[in-house]
Amino acid sequence: MEKYFNKVTPPGSTSLISSKRKTPYVSTSTEDNVHSHVPVFQSTSNFTMPNNIVDLDNLPCDPADRPRILSYNVNQRDEIRRRYWLKGPNQPSGHILPQTTIGNKQRCFISAWFSQYGNWLEYSVKTDKAFCLCCYLFRDHIEQQAGNDAFVTEGFNSWNKTERLLSHVGAVNSFHNRALKKCEDLVKQQQSIPVAFHKHSESAKKEYRIRLNASVEVCRHLLNGSLPFRGHDESATSLHRGQFLETLKLIRKFSSEVREVTLENAPGNNQVIAPKIQKHIAYCFSQEILKAVFDGLGKDVFALLVDESNDVSKKEQMAVVLRYVDGFGLVKERFIGVVHVTDTSSKSLKSSIDSLFAQHGLSMEQIRGQGYDGASNMRGEFNGLKALILKDNASAFYIHCFAHQLQLVVVAVARNHNGVGNFFEMLSLVMNVVCASCQRKDMIREGYKKIVQEAIGNNEIETGKGLNQELSLIRAGDTRWGSHYKTISSLVSLFPEVLKVLEYVEKEGKNNFSRNQAHGVTLYFETFDFVFYLHFMLRILELTNMLSQALQKKDQGIIEAVSLIQITKKKLQSFRDDGFEGLLEEVHVFCEKYEIEEVDMEAKYARNRRQNTDINNQHHYKVDTFIMVLDMQLEEFRDRFSELIKLSMLYPNDFTEVERRNLAQQLDFFYDVVKEDDRFANLNGISDLSRVMVETRKHISYYLVYRLVKLALVLPVATATVERCFSAMKLVKSDLRNRIANDFLNANNLWAGLLDQPATGDNKG
């Protein structure tokens, strides 16, 4: 962060950033004088101006989509030029470039030209044409220049005439070089009017630095707590002027140095508290975070995690997360941005990702895995996106989010059984009845509180920190991880209190419909069928809950995930083979405790009062229910997770034939070496192996082994981090902050503290 503020900007100028890439200015010059401009903070929000004003945060990235500079409002042209130049030329990489028949040969754009003409050459994936950024920005100053519009608006695609690229640059005084000079002058702080004409004393500069530092610290505090910056009324007579100003006033109370140079004691036009300045400070923080992410990634491979969700203003947002292994051998999952998508087709999603990659210098060739939750309403579009990315890069292996797969296996498959399906329907119904009002929820809480107090008084349960917490029923969601386990577990504990609420609704309900609902649920709850399915599904969810929690860890590797899946399958198989009698015993104890009539296992099974069958109850509950449901679970486990066995075949482009032969030899040597090295003892999976290899420098000696380990770690396991991003977004963009702009929303989400929250699951379910 310090490098953004390494130069003290004199009063009268409010520029925060001094480096070429990130120096924002807004020009006060005429169209032909690009040296006369006043540096101010970069705007990240929409604001009201005259007609023909565009949103600077949503300028077209693809050069084929850009209108001429002269079509923009005269008051915005220099700022638009500056935005484009600071962002740099659009140089997407990692795409399969289309071939064009020119003469008798197949020709195409060459990515190596980016290295040769990197400061101006652009490429449009949409039109398969090349453009010049600096000529686009300043060509309209002087019409009828050599080269016409070939590199400006029409685009260049004569791939057989590569000399045209060099001739376009031309001599020292060519239009291209003059335009390039104008672009460079556009971001030189020392050529601005305030710097050239205003000389300030050292004391004035010191005061400005104090004001700036105070504003920076206030922004840091507010970002860390996901707090709003602005207030409803920020006038001097307001009792609460908003979090930013109130926090600054608090700092002033404990620092006379800050108090003497801020707010009313600062020049009216140089208080460093304007909303633009607040947002630009947040933008600086976000750039530092992104810089750290991309420095850690470098040109290494990564996996792409994407998900979509609506924000509070009903805008469709796409969150993008990268999973990679850093220089210390640690697995990182880092959020890099929320992208607003107006069209959710697969091509539009791919175009948004292309623009984001071009902005940050990423390449499609670096992708070694892609993951989406597979349970959203956009799963069809994501399937299309998966195919488009695989077309550009066959090594971008797709992994269906393990956590969502597990949820689908456990719940969706179980519902294919009539009895289990009916159980979950009644479970949903009881939630609607019992949780329909605060009064009914309070009845459950108070009833459970009395039970706990009586049990403590009778020394039936232990007491201590974290024990005997208040319980309430939790509504299950098909795409929320672990929610069904929590719902059924809480229902077992709160069963008598739930029955009391149902009886209350049956007697005191407002209408016949609610009373009949409560009566029907009560009748079902007092049957052996309900008790059996309640404990049966609880046992299955208990066996899979540990796997569900493990799959949501950021550093979970795919090898460990496969191992956990195999262990879970073994536990389910063991439960299938030997668990029925133990389950019946639990059901018997529960029925006896709450006086629920049990069934004779040797008697004939009756589907209803009038229909008897040829099988007994033992056969129905053990064979037709217990074994059948578990067999369905095990079969689905095998089908959904079988693709993970083929890991060695995923990386055909990462190892040459010679390297594959050497890899086998390195593995043999590596195995013998680590057996004798105590530092490799007690490792907890391949994530620990990767870290220790870097610590012991063995990632250099056995670089092929480390490459294979890293590729296995890069493959995504679950989309938990993307879900955490949406959880953060819903904290930042609330009902009271529903107009927050995309850049400011990103700056808030990128703040590291927000990404460490536990995942809440699919925010759409």
Sequence and secondary structure as in RCSB ss.txt:
>XXXX:A:sequence
MEKYFNKVTPPGSTSLISSKRKTPYVSTSTEDNVHSHVPVFQSTSNFTMPNNIVDLDNLPCDPADRPRILSYNVN
QRDEIRRRYWLKGPNQPSGHILPQTTIGNKQRCFISAWFSQYGNWLEYSVKTDKAFCLCCYLFRDHIEQQAGNDA
FVTEGFNSWNKTERLLSHVGAVNSFHNRALKKCEDLVKQQQSIPVAFHKHSESAKKEYRIRLNASVEVCRHLLNG
SLPFRGHDESATSLHRGQFLETLKLIRKFSSEVREVTLENAPGNNQVIAPKIQKHIAYCFSQEILKAVFDGLGKD
VFALLVDESNDVSKKEQMAVVLRYVDGFGLVKERFIGVVHVTDTSSKSLKSSIDSLFAQHGLSMEQIRGQGYDGA
SNMRGEFNGLKALILKDNASAFYIHCFAHQLQLVVVAVARNHNGVGNFFEMLSLVMNVVCASCQRKDMIREGYKK
IVQEAIGNNEIETGKGLNQELSLIRAGDTRWGSHYKTISSLVSLFPEVLKVLEYVEKEGKNNFSRNQAHGVTLYF
ETFDFVFYLHFMLRILELTNMLSQALQKKDQGIIEAVSLIQITKKKLQSFRDDGFEGLLEEVHVFCEKYEIEEVD
MEAKYARNRRQNTDINNQHHYKVDTFIMVLDMQLEEFRDRFSELIKLSMLYPNDFTEVERRNLAQQLDFFYDVVK
EDDRFANLNGISDLSRVMVETRKHISYYLVYRLVKLALVLPVATATVERCFSAMKLVKSDLRNRIANDFLNANNL
WAGLLDQPATGDNKG
>XXXX:A:secstr
 GGGG S   TT      STTT   EE S TT TT EE      S    STT   GGG   SGGG   GGGS TT
THHHHHHHHHHH      S     EEETTEEE   TTHHHHTTTTEEEETTTTEEEEHHHHHHGGGSSS TTTTT
TTTS B  TT THHHHHHH STTSHHHHHHHHHHHHT GGGSHHHHH    HHHHHHHHHHHHHHHHHHHHHHHT
T     S  STT S   HHHHHHHHHHHH HHHHTTSGGGS TT  S SHHHHHHHHHHHHHHHHHHHHHHHTT 
 EEEEEEEEE TT  EEEEEEEEEE TTS EEEEEEEEEE S  SHHHHHHHHHHHHHHHT  GGGEEEEEE S 
STTHHHHHHHHHHHHHH TT EEEE HHHHHHIIIIITGGGSHHHHHHHHHHHHHHHHHTSSHHHHHHHHHHHHH
HHHHHHHTT S   TT S         TTSTTHHHHHHHHHHHTHHHHHHHHHHHHHH SSHHHHHHHHHHHHHH
TSHHHHHHHHHHHHHHHHHHHHHHHHT TT  HHHHHHHHHHHHHHHHHHHHH HHHHHHHHHHHHHHTT     
TTSEEESSSS EEEEEHHHIIIIIIIIHHHHHHHHHHHHHHGGGGGGGGS TTTS HHHHHHHHHHHHHHHHHHH
T GGGTT  SHHHHHHHHHHTTHHHHTHHHHHHHHHHHHS    HHHHHHHHHHHHHS GGGTT  HHHHHHHHH
SGGGGGS     TT 
